[in-house]
Amino acid sequence: MAYSFKLVITILILAPIIFFNNALAHHAFAAEFDKEKPVRFTGTVTEMKWANPHAWIYVDVENSNGEIVNWALETRAANNLIRLGWRPADLPVGTVLEIHGWQARNDSPTASLSAATFPDGQKLFAATPDQPTQAE
């Protein structure tokens, strides 16, 4: 009986620690994006997904070979973006943006969005609290 009680207590103590660490790893900027790989490019919005836990912006970008590459830009949750001043109508398909962010560790056309700048100079910020700041 004492063995079963100790086992239950051990599981109750370790389970939250294990699951908490996994949750932190998933939501940590450094787990997916590289602070040594800042990206800055101009792209045209092809889609905006207002979702939780992360909203996504997809933009077409012309690479150095003249090919169009669709970049996926991870942002904060939709409710966080709204608190930062974003609205769903702000980014219709065809909107041109200058993107500031951090590339994915796997070098795919994926980035964590820091800020998006419209041609008129208006900026929408999206950086997460653990994201490094980027020099302007």
Protein Blocks (a to p, Z undefined) as FASTA:
>chain_A
ZZmmmmmmmmmmmmmmmmmmmmmmmmpmklmmcfklccddddddfbdcdddfbdcddddd
ddfkopacddddddddfklmmmnopafklmgghiacdddddddfklpacdddfbdcdfko
pacdfbdfklccddZZ
